[in-house]
Amino acid sequence: MMDTLEYVVIGVYFAVLISIGLVFRTFNANVGDYFKGGARGTWWLVGVSSFVAGISAYTFTGAAGAVYEAGWSILVIYIGNALGYLVNYLYFAARFRQLRRTAGPEVLRDRFGRMTEQFYAWISFPSGIIGSAMLLYSLAIFISSVFRLNMQLLIVTVGAVVIFYSVIGGRWAIMATDFVQCLIMMGLTLLVGGLCLIKTGGFSGLFELIEQQGLNSDYSIVNSPERFNGAYTWFWAGAMLLNCTLTANNLGAAGRYFSVKDGKEAKKAALLSMVLMLAGCIIWFLPPMVGRLFYADQVTAMTQLSNPQESAFAVACMNLLPPGMIGLMAVAMFAASISSLDVGINGCSSVFVMNVYPVAKALFRLRERSEESLLRMGKLFSFFFGFLCIGAALLFSLKKELSLFDLMLTVTALLGTPMAVPLLWGMMIRRCPRWAAMSSIGCGFLVSGIAFFSPELFGVRWPFQWQIVGVWLAGTAGFLGSMLWAGGNAPEYDRQVEEFFATMNRPVDFEKEVGKANDLKQLKLLGIFSLVIGALVALLALAARDRFGVVCPLVLAAFMLLCGGVMVRAGRTKREAEAEKVSGVPCIANKLMER
């Protein structure tokens, strides 16, 4: 159960998020600023935001439950994500930025035409809402299992906070909160990972404990088909790597780089995301394993959950962290989930304003709206889609038999993969009819639909890996088969395709196409927020009950303060640097004294 201090920690955290939204709302002058940060995002800001948006509290609930049962096998998912970012860096990231668009379906209109654009635009609403609701639900599972709080109340409260700062601050606020939350999450999980290694006696001790408790077979990287219902085999691992890599490198993933300044910075952002993903997957796996090795009885006692193993990360943290740090652990889990939820809300709103509304305007002959009016519309629909996400998460919370890990795989196989197949081939193959993507999607949905609604068709069960491979093969066949009709393309469509590829391969001239950068302002503001949070974390040492309780918050605070100090110093303008050189007093101190 939480004490007053831990409630205060969570309350202050929410206040910081709202403050970031209020500060960064001043960055929004038009729709481009609101939905993609005006394409002025620095590589480190966009890279961190892309990384954090690729994970969620699911990593610490559903995936942690799978680690609790099967150990190292789940590493394949995160290695696949890192491999996807590597391929982004090597080839796709710069080209994604060079598409020069605001919302994903705009890219599909440029490549395949209006019909494909509208299909993806409309289907992005239910898929985006379901995906965001899953993230919010997984967060509520974790927090409710640790603190015995009402799950539905958590969903509504967290959802309301996310809606508030997403609506008022747009993409700038989302990227800024993502960065600050990443510092909190990575700092605390590094601390917890270190405590896990101390508990096990290092990695060598961890392997010895696994062997002593007879878990070598469970924790084998690759298992036989007879175990775990056919999962975690070589075939499963190959299908997972294929799916993670390819879904990160198609036109549907282009939006993650629309906010960055140019192609070169997009490549740096992708590389940073890859490094963070690899670092994270090493430390995120330790707590659920320690939960299995030392606290299995406590995990299985979490009977309020339909899948008690999903509390393994929480149970390990509760035992390893000093009491005053439990609230910060909840904050780290909020950070993991909120950073994906806000992107989903903003993404759905951008699709409506940039893709759906223009068609409705032409169809119903609506009046032309000003930039300010479109910005208000974007905020209104951000609120609307956030409300729908909260409602869907509440519905998920009523399904007690639901496994987060199975739910994630099901949604991926049923919706995500069929949509991704044509968006990969559309970047590789120029000569195809405008309906090639729809042909591919139809074939992919046919296979995924059969696998979902008739899992025992012909007496054979369709495991996840068969679904993934089957959808990729069917979708590819649908795309390649459509090429037989490419000779009948209209000349204007062929010219459209050539223009699409020419734009994608033309480097961005930032000064001419975008204008003035605000790199130093981004550094300074986020550095100041990091310093403030570091100072607040350090205050937790005052409430410690023993030396261990003093050291833990001070270690985390030192990490935050170091990052914040470096950023503030790097964010100085030339004038501030010269003033500091003359006076010998840091410019941030000068400003504080002036105030």
C-alpha positions in Angstrom: 0.0 0.0 0.0 1.2 3.5 -0.7 1.9 6.0 2.0 1.4 9.8 1.7 4.9 10.4 0.4 4.4 8.1 -2.6 1.1 9.8 -3.5 2.9 13.1 -3.3 5.6 11.8 -5.7 3.0 10.8 -8.3 1.1 14.0 -7.9 4.3 16.1 -8.4 5.1 14.0 -11.5 1.7 14.7 -13.0 2.2 18.4 -12.2 5.5 18.4 -14.1 3.9 16.8 -17.2 1.2 19.5 -17.2 3.9 22.2 -16.7 5.8 20.9 -19.8 2.6 21.0 -21.8 2.0 24.6 -20.7 5.6 25.7 -21.5 5.8 24.0 -24.9 2.4 25.2 -26.1 4.1 28.4 -27.0 6.0 26.5 -29.7 2.8 25.9 -31.7 2.0 28.6 -34.3 0.3 26.4 -36.9 -0.9 22.9 -37.7 2.6 21.8 -38.8 4.0 22.8 -35.3 1.1 21.1 -33.5 1.4 17.7 -35.4 5.1 17.4 -36.2 6.9 20.0 -34.2 7.3 22.2 -37.3 10.0 19.7 -38.5 12.4 21.5 -36.1 13.1 18.6 -33.7 16.7 17.8 -33.0 18.0 14.3 -33.5 18.4 13.6 -29.8 14.9 14.7 -29.0 13.2 12.8 -31.9 15.4 9.8 -31.3 14.4 9.5 -27.6 10.8 10.2 -28.4 10.8 7.4 -31.1 12.4 5.0 -28.7 10.0 5.7 -25.8 7.0 5.6 -28.1 8.2 2.1 -29.1 7.8 0.7 -25.6 5.2 0.9 -22.9 4.2 -0.4 -19.5 3.5 -3.6 -21.5 7.3 -4.1 -21.3 7.0 -4.2 -17.5 3.7 -6.2 -17.4 2.9 -8.5 -20.3 6.4 -8.9 -21.6 7.7 -9.2 -18.0 5.2 -12.0 -17.4 6.5 -13.8 -20.5 10.1 -13.4 -19.2 9.0 -14.8 -15.8 7.9 -17.9 -17.6 10.3 -18.3 -20.5 13.3 -16.1 -19.7 15.7 -15.1 -22.5 13.4 -16.1 -25.3 11.5 -12.7 -25.2 14.8 -10.9 -26.0 14.1 -11.7 -29.6 11.3 -9.1 -29.7 13.6 -6.3 -28.5 16.5 -7.3 -30.6 14.1 -7.2 -33.5 13.1 -3.7 -32.6 16.8 -2.7 -32.4 17.4 -4.3 -35.7 14.5 -2.3 -37.2 16.1 0.9 -36.0 19.5 -0.2 -37.4 17.9 -0.7 -40.9 16.2 2.7 -40.4 19.7 4.2 -39.8 21.3 2.5 -42.8 18.6 3.3 -45.4 15.1 4.4 -44.5 15.2 7.1 -41.8 16.6 9.9 -44.1 14.1 8.9 -46.9 11.2 8.9 -44.4 12.0 12.5 -43.4 12.5 13.5 -47.0 8.9 12.6 -47.8 8.0 16.0 -46.3 4.6 15.2 -44.9 2.7 15.7 -41.6 0.5 12.6 -41.3 1.2 9.1 -42.5 -1.8 8.7 -44.9 -0.6 11.7 -46.9 2.5 9.7 -47.9 0.2 6.9 -49.1 -1.8 9.3 -51.2 1.4 10.4 -52.9 2.4 6.8 -53.5 -0.9 5.0 -54.3 -3.6 7.6 -54.6 -6.6 8.8 -52.7 -8.4 5.5 -52.2 -5.5 3.9 -50.4 -5.0 7.1 -48.3 -8.6 7.1 -47.2 -8.6 3.4 -46.3 -5.5 3.7 -44.1 -6.8 7.0 -42.6 -10.1 5.4 -41.5 -8.6 2.1 -40.3 -6.0 4.0 -38.3 -8.7 5.3 -36.0 -9.8 1.9 -34.5 -6.3 0.5 -34.6 -4.8 3.6 -33.0 -7.4 3.7 -30.3 -7.1 0.0 -29.6 -3.3 0.2 -29.4 -3.4 3.2 -27.1 -6.0 1.6 -24.9 -3.9 -1.6 -24.6 -1.0 0.6 -23.3 -3.2 2.4 -20.8 -4.7 -0.9 -19.6 -1.3 -2.5 -19.2 -0.2 0.5 -17.1 -3.3 0.2 -14.9 -2.6 -3.5 -14.3 0.9 -2.8 -13.1 0.0 0.1 -10.8 -3.1 -1.6 -9.4 -1.2 -4.8 -8.6 1.5 -2.8 -6.7 -0.6 -0.4 -4.8 -4.0 -2.1 -4.6 -5.6 0.9 -6.3 -8.8 0.8 -8.3 -7.9 -0.1 -11.9 -10.7 1.9 -13.5 -9.9 5.0 -11.5 -6.3 4.7 -12.6 -7.3 4.5 -16.3 -9.4 7.6 -16.0 -6.9 9.7 -14.0 -3.9 8.9 -16.2 -5.9 9.3 -19.4 -7.1 12.7 -18.3 -3.5 13.9 -17.6 -2.3 12.7 -21.0 -5.2 14.3 -22.8 -4.6 17.6 -21.0 -0.9 18.1 -22.0 -1.3 16.5 -25.4 -4.2 18.8 -26.3 -2.6 22.0 -25.1 1.0 21.3 -26.2 0.7 19.1 -29.3 3.7 17.3 -30.7 6.2 19.6 -29.0 4.8 18.8 -25.6 4.8 15.1 -26.5 8.4 15.0 -27.5 9.4 17.1 -24.5 7.5 14.9 -22.0 8.9 11.8 -23.8 12.5 13.0 -23.2 12.0 13.8 -19.5 10.1 10.6 -18.9 12.9 8.6 -20.7 15.4 10.1 -18.2 13.3 9.0 -15.3 12.5 5.6 -16.7 16.0 4.7 -17.8 17.6 6.1 -14.6 15.3 4.1 -12.3 15.4 0.9 -14.4 19.2 1.1 -14.4 19.1 1.4 -10.6 16.7 -1.6 -10.3 18.8 -3.6 -12.7 21.9 -2.9 -10.6 20.1 -4.0 -7.4 19.0 -7.2 -9.2 22.7 -8.0 -10.1 23.7 -7.3 -6.5 21.0 -9.6 -5.3 22.1 -12.5 -7.6 25.8 -11.9 -7.3 26.2 -10.6 -10.9 25.4 -12.3 -14.2 27.4 -15.4 -13.2 25.4 -15.7 -10.0 22.2 -15.2 -12.0 23.1 -18.2 -14.3 24.0 -20.3 -11.3 20.7 -19.6 -9.6 18.8 -20.5 -12.8 20.6 -23.8 -13.0 20.2 -24.5 -9.2 16.4 -24.0 -9.5 16.1 -26.2 -12.5 15.0 -23.4 -14.9 17.6 -24.0 -17.6 14.9 -25.6 -19.9 12.4 -22.9 -19.2 14.9 -20.1 -19.7 16.5 -21.6 -22.9 16.6 -19.0 -25.6 15.0 -21.5 -28.1 12.5 -24.1 -26.9 11.0 -27.2 -28.5 7.6 -27.0 -30.1 6.1 -29.1 -27.3 6.7 -26.4 -24.8 4.9 -23.1 -24.3 2.2 -24.0 -26.9 4.6 -23.9 -29.7 6.1 -20.5 -28.9 9.8 -19.5 -28.5 11.0 -22.0 -31.1 13.5 -21.2 -33.9 10.6 -20.6 -36.2 8.9 -18.3 -33.7 12.1 -16.3 -33.2 12.6 -16.0 -37.0 9.0 -14.8 -37.5 9.3 -12.3 -34.7 12.6 -10.9 -36.0 11.2 -10.7 -39.5 8.0 -8.9 -38.4 9.7 -6.5 -36.0 12.3 -5.5 -38.6 10.0 -5.1 -41.6 7.2 -3.3 -39.8 9.7 -0.7 -38.7 10.9 -0.1 -42.2 7.8 0.6 -44.3 5.9 3.8 -45.2 3.6 3.3 -42.1 6.6 3.9 -39.9 7.7 7.1 -41.7 5.8 9.4 -39.3 8.3 8.9 -36.5 10.8 11.0 -38.4 8.5 13.8 -39.8 9.4 16.0 -36.8 13.2 15.9 -37.2 15.1 18.6 -39.1 16.5 16.8 -42.0 17.7 13.4 -43.3 21.1 13.4 -41.6 19.4 14.1 -38.2 16.9 11.4 -38.9 19.7 8.9 -39.3 21.2 10.0 -35.9 17.8 9.7 -34.3 17.4 6.1 -35.5 20.9 5.2 -34.3 20.1 6.7 -30.8 16.8 4.7 -30.7 18.7 1.5 -31.5 21.3 2.1 -28.8 18.7 2.8 -26.1 16.6 -0.2 -27.1 19.6 -2.5 -26.8 20.6 -1.0 -23.4 17.0 -1.2 -22.2 16.4 -4.8 -23.1 19.5 -5.9 -21.1 18.3 -4.3 -17.8 14.5 -4.8 -18.3 14.8 -8.6 -18.2 16.5 -8.8 -14.8 13.7 -7.9 -12.4 11.1 -10.5 -13.6 13.8 -13.2 -13.5 14.7 -12.2 -10.0 11.0 -12.3 -9.2 10.9 -15.9 -10.3 14.1 -16.8 -8.5 13.5 -15.1 -5.2 9.8 -14.0 -4.9 7.8 -16.6 -6.8 5.4 -17.0 -3.9 4.6 -13.3 -3.8 4.0 -13.3 -7.6 1.6 -16.2 -7.6 -0.2 -14.5 -4.6 -1.2 -11.7 -6.9 -4.6 -13.4 -7.4 -6.4 -10.2 -8.2 -4.8 -10.5 -11.7 -5.9 -13.0 -14.2 -2.2 -13.6 -15.1 -0.3 -13.1 -11.8 3.1 -13.5 -13.6 2.5 -10.1 -15.1 3.2 -8.6 -11.7 6.7 -10.1 -11.6 8.5 -6.8 -12.4 6.4 -5.0 -9.7 7.1 -7.6 -7.1 10.8 -7.5 -7.6 10.9 -3.7 -7.4 8.8 -3.7 -4.2 11.3 -6.0 -2.6 14.5 -4.4 -3.9 13.7 -0.6 -3.6 13.6 1.3 -0.4 10.0 2.4 0.6 10.4 6.0 -0.5 11.3 4.9 -4.0 8.1 2.9 -4.7 6.3 6.0 -5.8 9.2 6.7 -8.3 8.9 3.2 -9.6 5.2 3.9 -10.4 6.4 7.1 -12.1 8.7 5.2 -14.3 5.9 2.9 -15.3 3.7 5.9 -16.0 6.5 7.2 -18.2 6.7 4.0 -20.2 3.1 4.0 -21.1 2.2 7.6 -21.3 4.9 8.2 -23.9 3.1 5.8 -26.3 -0.4 6.9 -25.4 0.1 10.5 -26.2 1.6 9.7 -29.6 -1.5 7.6 -30.5 -3.9 10.4 -29.5 -1.9 13.1 -31.5 -1.5 10.7 -34.5 -5.3 10.0 -34.8 -6.0 13.7 -34.6 -3.4 14.6 -37.2 -4.9 12.0 -39.6 -8.4 13.4 -39.2 -7.3 17.0 -39.8 -4.8 16.3 -42.6 -6.5 13.4 -44.4 -10.2 13.1 -43.5 -11.3 16.7 -43.2 -10.0 17.8 -46.6 -12.0 15.1 -48.3 -15.1 16.0 -46.3 -14.6 19.6 -47.1 -14.5 18.9 -50.9 -17.4 16.5 -50.7 -19.8 18.7 -48.7 -18.4 22.0 -50.0 -17.5 23.2 -46.6 -15.9 26.6 -46.2 -12.1 27.1 -46.2 -10.7 27.2 -42.6 -7.9 29.4 -41.4 -4.7 28.0 -39.9 -5.9 29.0 -36.5 -9.2 27.2 -37.0 -7.5 24.0 -38.1 -5.3 24.2 -35.0 -8.4 24.4 -32.8 -9.9 21.4 -34.7 -6.7 19.4 -34.0 -7.0 20.1 -30.3 -10.7 19.2 -30.3 -10.1 15.9 -31.9 -7.1 15.1 -29.7 -9.5 15.4 -26.8 -12.1 13.2 -28.6 -9.7 10.4 -29.4 -8.2 10.5 -25.9 -11.7 10.1 -24.5 -12.2 7.0 -26.8 -8.9 5.5 -25.6 -10.0 5.8 -22.0 -13.3 4.1 -22.8 -11.6 1.2 -24.7 -9.2 0.7 -21.8 -12.1 0.5 -19.4 -13.6 -2.2 -21.6 -10.3 -4.2 -21.6 -10.2 -4.0 -17.8 -13.5 -5.9 -17.6 -12.0 -8.9 -19.5 -10.4 -10.7 -16.6 -9.2 -13.6 -18.7 -7.2 -11.4 -21.0 -3.4 -12.0 -21.3 -1.5 -8.9 -22.3 1.2 -10.8 -24.1 -1.4 -12.8 -26.1 -3.4 -9.7 -26.8 -0.4 -7.9 -28.2 0.5 -10.8 -30.5 -3.1 -11.1 -31.7 -3.5 -7.5 -32.6 -0.1 -7.5 -34.3 -0.9 -10.5 -36.4 -4.5 -9.5 -37.2 -4.2 -5.8 -37.9 -0.6 -4.6 -38.0 1.1 -7.1 -40.3 -1.4 -7.1 -43.2 -1.2 -3.3 -43.2 2.6 -3.2 -43.2 3.2 -5.6 -46.2 2.2 -3.3 -49.1 3.9 -0.3 -47.4 7.2 -2.1 -47.6 6.9 -3.2 -51.2 5.6 0.2 -52.2 9.0 1.6 -51.3 10.9 -1.1 -53.2 8.8 -1.5 -56.4 7.8 1.4 -58.6 5.9 -0.4 -61.4 2.5 -1.4 -60.0 -1.1 -0.3 -60.3 -2.6 2.3 -57.9 -4.7 -0.5 -56.3 -1.7 -2.7 -55.5 -1.8 -1.9 -51.8 -5.5 -2.7 -51.5 -4.8 -6.1 -53.3 -2.1 -6.9 -50.8 -4.1 -5.9 -47.8 -7.1 -8.0 -49.0 -4.9 -11.1 -49.3 -3.3 -10.4 -45.9 -6.5 -9.9 -44.1 -7.9 -13.1 -45.6 -5.2 -15.1 -44.0 -5.2 -13.3 -40.7 -9.0 -13.5 -40.6 -9.0 -17.2 -41.1 -6.3 -17.6 -38.4 -8.3 -15.5 -35.9 -11.8 -16.8 -36.5 -10.9 -20.4 -37.5 -7.8 -21.2 -35.5 -8.4 -25.0 -35.8 -9.1 -24.9 -39.6 -8.4 -28.4 -41.2 -7.5 -29.6 -37.7 -4.4 -27.5 -37.4 -3.9 -24.8 -34.9 -2.4 -21.5 -36.2 0.4 -20.3 -33.8 1.6 -16.8 -33.9 4.6 -17.6 -36.1 2.4 -19.3 -38.8 0.1 -16.3 -38.8 2.9 -13.9 -39.3 4.6 -15.8 -42.1 1.3 -16.6 -43.8 0.2 -13.0 -43.8 3.6 -11.8 -45.2 3.4 -14.5 -48.0 -0.2 -13.8 -48.9 0.2 -10.0 -48.8 3.4 -10.2 -50.9 1.6 -12.4 -53.4 -1.3 -9.9 -53.6 1.1 -7.0 -54.3 3.4 -8.8 -56.8 0.3 -10.3 -58.6 -1.1 -6.9 -59.2 2.0 -6.0 -61.2 0.6 -7.9 -64.1 -1.8 -5.0 -64.6 0.8 -2.2 -64.3 0.8 -1.7 -68.0 -2.6 -0.2 -67.9 -1.6 2.6 -65.5 -2.7 6.1 -66.5 0.2 8.4 -67.5 -0.6 10.8 -64.7 -0.3 8.1 -62.1 3.1 7.0 -63.4 4.2 10.7 -63.2 2.9 10.8 -59.6 4.9 7.8 -58.7 8.1 9.2 -60.2 7.6 12.4 -58.3 7.1 10.5 -55.1 10.4 8.7 -55.5 12.2 11.9 -56.6 10.9 13.7 -53.4 11.9 10.8 -51.2 15.5 10.8 -52.5 16.0 14.5 -52.5 17.8 15.8 -49.4 16.0 18.4 -47.2 17.5 22.0 -47.3 16.4 22.9 -43.8 17.0 26.7 -44.0 15.1 27.0 -47.3 12.3 24.6 -46.6 11.8 25.0 -42.8 13.6 28.1 -41.7 15.1 29.1 -38.4 16.1 26.3 -35.9 15.5 26.5 -32.2 18.0 23.8 -31.1 19.5 25.7 -28.1 16.0 26.5 -26.8 15.1 22.8 -26.8 18.3 22.0 -25.0 17.9 24.7 -22.4 14.3 24.1 -21.5 14.6 20.4 -21.2 17.8 20.7 -19.3 16.1 23.0 -16.8 13.2 20.5 -16.4 15.8 17.7 -15.8 17.5 19.8 -13.1 14.2 20.5 -11.4 13.2 16.8 -11.4 16.7 15.8 -10.2 16.4 18.2 -7.3 13.0 16.9 -6.4 14.2 13.3 -6.5 17.1 14.3 -4.2 14.6 15.5 -1.6 13.4 11.9 -1.2 16.7 11.2 0.7 15.3 13.4 3.5 12.5 10.9 4.1 14.8 7.8 4.1 14.7 5.4 7.0 18.2 4.1 6.6 21.4 4.6 4.6 20.2 2.4 1.7 17.1 4.7 1.5 19.4 7.7 1.2 21.8 6.3 -1.4 19.1 5.2 -3.9 17.4 8.5 -4.5 20.7 10.4 -4.5 22.1 8.0 -7.2 19.0 8.7 -9.4 19.1 12.4 -8.7 22.8 12.6 -9.6 21.9 11.0 -13.0 19.1 13.5 -13.7 21.2 16.5 -12.5 24.2 15.5 -14.6 22.1 15.2 -17.7 20.3 18.4 -17.0 23.5 20.3 -16.2 25.1 19.2 -19.5 22.1 20.2 -21.5 21.7 23.6 -19.9 25.4 24.3 -20.5 25.2 23.1 -24.1 22.1 25.2 -24.7 23.8 28.5 -23.9 23.6 31.1 -26.7 26.8 32.8 -27.8 25.8 35.9 -25.8 25.2 33.9 -22.6 28.5 32.1 -23.0 30.4 35.3 -23.3 28.6 36.8 -20.3 29.5 33.7 -18.3 33.1 33.9 -19.3 33.4 37.5 -18.1 31.5 37.1 -14.8 32.5 33.6 -14.0 28.9 32.8 -12.9 26.9 30.3 -14.8 24.2 32.0 -16.9 21.4 29.9 -15.3 22.5 31.2 -11.9 22.5 34.8 -13.2 18.9 34.4 -14.4 17.8 32.9 -11.1 19.4 35.8 -9.2 17.7 38.3 -11.5 14.4 36.8 -10.8 
